[in-house]
Amino acid sequence: MMINVHSYESMGTFDGPGLRLVVFLQGCNFRCLYCANPDTIAGKGGTPTPSEEIIRMAMSQKPFFGKRGGITFSGGEPTFQAKALVPLVHDLKEKGIHVCLDSNGGIWNEDVEMLLKLVDLVLLDIKEFNPSRHQSLTGRSNEQTLRTANWLEANEKPFWLRYVLVPGYSDFEVDIRQLGQNLGKYKMIQRVEILPYHTLGIHKYEAMGQKYLLKDVKENTPEQLDKATEIFKEYFSNVVVN
């Protein structure tokens, strides 16, 4: 089975516990205005890669994973390729490798459900709780993302909640509180990661001849991050700024 890979990061420390091999996959169903990897959005592009090659890479790095590390499939949106990932993740698990899935939770079908059952940990990116603001920010509804969170809770699948704090777009106190009121009692949320907004991907838009629509948005001040952290901590126990 071929996996359409955009790129790799060895010894990653931001995408799940421990040291990880991060595999960025091609293709995404969201169109986030702040996407740092706009070159991963199109379904075409990337490098078709045999599953065996990814297993070989993971096994070669396994000595560095320790007890907590492993492999993380990110993107793009990895559930875009759920059908191909299911047998690959099954093989990785058989070899004793911890598998994370970094997902926006916006795609649902039998293959996605099977994939979520197989992985050890889901990093669930919730972009905004308010439906209209989510639509403006990503071009898509957040209904399925919230249903996916509910499924993870109901099926006792551990997950981390990730939230990008974009000034003027996803830093509204009322929305963060609604998120907390709706998900704060979930027992499967092991950790909440607040991801500061950054502009590291702007040069990619220029290279692709595209306009970066948030060029006037400034990065978070320490005060903005502190305020959001305090609000999240009212509802969740393990909150960190990543």
CORMOWO-V396820 format. One record per residue. N is the residue number from 1. PHI is phi in radians with two decimals (* if undefined). D_FIRST is the distance of its C-alpha to the first C-alpha in Angstrom with 1 decimal. Layout:
BEGIN
[[N/PHI/D_FIRST] [N/PHI/D_FIRST]]
END
This chain:
BEGIN
[[1/*/0.0] [2/-1.69/3.8] [3/-1.95/6.7] [4/-1.53/10.0] [5/-1.74/12.5] [6/-1.51/16.2] [7/-2.92/17.7] [8/-2.26/18.3] [9/-2.34/21.5] [10/-1.55/22.5] [11/0.99/25.2] [12/-1.24/25.1] [13/-2.11/27.9] [14/-1.90/27.8] [15/-2.10/24.6] [16/1.97/25.2] [17/-1.27/27.3] [18/1.18/27.9] [19/-1.46/26.2] [20/-2.42/22.6] [21/-1.49/19.6] [22/-1.79/19.0] [23/-1.90/15.7] [24/-1.55/16.8] [25/-1.72/14.3] [26/-1.52/15.2] [27/1.81/16.9] [28/-2.62/19.6] [29/-1.59/21.7] [30/-1.67/24.8] [31/-2.28/27.2] [32/-1.09/29.1] [33/-1.08/32.2] [34/-1.76/31.9] [35/-0.83/28.2] [36/-1.46/28.1] [37/-2.21/24.8] [38/-1.08/25.4] [39/-1.30/23.1] [40/-1.68/20.1] [41/-1.22/21.3] [42/-1.09/20.3] [43/-1.17/16.9] [44/-1.53/16.9] [45/1.82/17.1] [46/1.35/15.2] [47/-2.12/13.1] [48/-1.06/9.5] [49/-2.25/8.3] [50/-1.10/6.0] [51/-0.91/5.9] [52/-1.06/8.5] [53/-1.18/10.6] [54/-1.19/11.1] [55/-1.10/12.0] [56/-1.08/14.3] [57/-1.09/15.9] [58/-1.10/16.5] [59/-1.17/18.1] [60/-1.21/20.2] [61/-1.71/21.6] [62/-0.94/22.0] [63/-1.02/25.7] [64/-1.55/26.5] [65/-1.22/25.1] [66/1.13/28.1] [67/-1.43/28.5] [68/-1.88/27.5] [69/-1.35/24.7] [70/2.85/21.0] [71/-2.06/18.0] [72/-2.15/18.3] [73/-1.69/15.8] [74/-2.24/18.1] [75/-2.95/18.3] [76/0.87/19.0] [77/-2.23/18.0] [78/-1.11/14.9] [79/-1.20/15.2] [80/-0.92/14.6] [81/-2.02/10.8] [82/-1.00/11.5] [83/-1.04/9.3] [84/-1.35/6.1] [85/-1.30/8.6] [86/-0.96/10.1] [87/-1.14/8.3] [88/-1.14/8.1] [89/-1.12/11.8] [90/-1.01/12.7] [91/-1.17/12.0] [92/-1.10/13.9] [93/-1.12/16.6] [94/-1.10/17.0] [95/-1.60/17.7] [96/1.33/20.3] [97/-1.80/19.0] [98/-1.24/20.4] [99/-2.09/18.1] [100/-1.91/19.6] [101/-2.21/18.5] [102/-1.71/20.7] [103/-2.43/21.0] [104/-1.48/23.6] [105/1.18/23.2] [106/-1.60/23.6] [107/-2.01/20.7] [108/-2.44/20.8] [109/-2.80/19.0] [110/-1.07/17.8] [111/-1.16/14.4] [112/-1.10/16.4] [113/-1.06/18.9] [114/-1.09/16.5] [115/-1.10/15.1] [116/-1.11/18.7] [117/-1.19/19.7] [118/-1.41/17.3] [119/-1.23/18.1] [120/-1.44/21.4] [121/-2.62/22.9] [122/-1.93/22.6] [123/-1.74/24.3] [124/-1.68/25.5] [125/-1.54/26.9] [126/-1.80/29.9] [127/-1.41/31.3] [128/-2.91/34.5] [129/-1.59/36.1] [130/-1.18/38.4] [131/-1.02/36.6] [132/-1.25/38.3] [133/-1.21/37.9] [134/-1.10/34.2] [135/-1.06/33.9] [136/-1.14/35.9] [137/-1.38/33.8] [138/-2.07/30.3] [139/1.37/30.8] [140/-2.41/29.4] [141/-1.31/30.9] [142/-1.76/30.6] [143/-1.03/31.0] [144/-1.20/27.4] [145/-1.02/27.2] [146/-1.23/30.4] [147/-1.16/29.1] [148/-1.11/26.0] [149/-1.02/28.5] [150/-1.11/30.5] [151/-1.12/27.5] [152/-1.05/26.7] [153/-1.14/30.4] [154/-1.15/30.8] [155/-1.73/27.8] [156/0.95/29.1] [157/-1.81/26.0] [158/-1.05/27.4] [159/-2.58/27.0] [160/-1.80/28.6] [161/-1.67/30.2] [162/-2.03/30.0] [163/-2.42/32.5] [164/-1.45/33.1] [165/-1.65/36.8] [166/-1.76/37.6] [167/-0.96/41.4] [168/1.42/42.6] [169/-2.20/39.3] [170/-2.45/38.1] [171/-1.94/41.0] [172/-1.31/43.2] [173/-1.01/44.9] [174/-1.07/45.0] [175/-1.26/41.3] [176/-1.12/40.5] [177/-1.15/43.0] [178/-1.12/41.5] [179/-1.04/38.1] [180/-1.09/39.9] [181/-1.14/41.9] [182/-1.51/38.8] [183/-2.00/36.4] [184/-1.07/38.9] [185/-1.64/39.2] [186/-1.15/35.5] [187/-1.37/35.3] [188/-1.47/31.6] [189/-1.36/32.1] [190/-1.47/32.4] [191/-2.86/33.1] [192/-2.02/33.8] [193/-1.92/33.0] [194/-1.57/35.0] [195/-1.78/33.4] [196/-1.08/36.1] [197/-1.15/35.7] [198/-2.41/35.2] [199/-2.04/35.2] [200/-1.17/33.0] [201/-1.63/30.7] [202/-0.99/33.6] [203/-1.07/33.3] [204/-1.20/29.8] [205/-1.10/31.4] [206/-1.08/34.1] [207/-1.13/31.6] [208/-1.58/29.8] [209/1.23/33.2] [210/-1.93/33.0] [211/-1.58/35.7] [212/-1.57/35.3] [213/-1.35/37.1] [214/-1.86/38.0] [215/-1.10/39.7] [216/-1.57/43.0] [217/-1.47/41.5] [218/-1.44/42.7] [219/-1.16/40.7] [220/-1.07/41.8] [221/-1.42/45.2] [222/-0.97/45.5] [223/-1.16/47.7] [224/-1.11/45.0] [225/-1.16/42.5] [226/-1.10/45.2] [227/-1.10/46.2] [228/-1.10/42.6] [229/-1.05/42.1] [230/-1.09/45.4] [231/-1.16/44.5] [232/-1.01/41.1] [233/-1.17/42.9] [234/-1.23/45.1] [235/-2.04/42.2] [236/-2.18/39.6] [237/-1.49/40.4] [238/-1.94/37.9] [239/-1.98/37.9] [240/-2.33/37.1] [241/-1.68/37.0] [242/-1.60/33.9]]
END
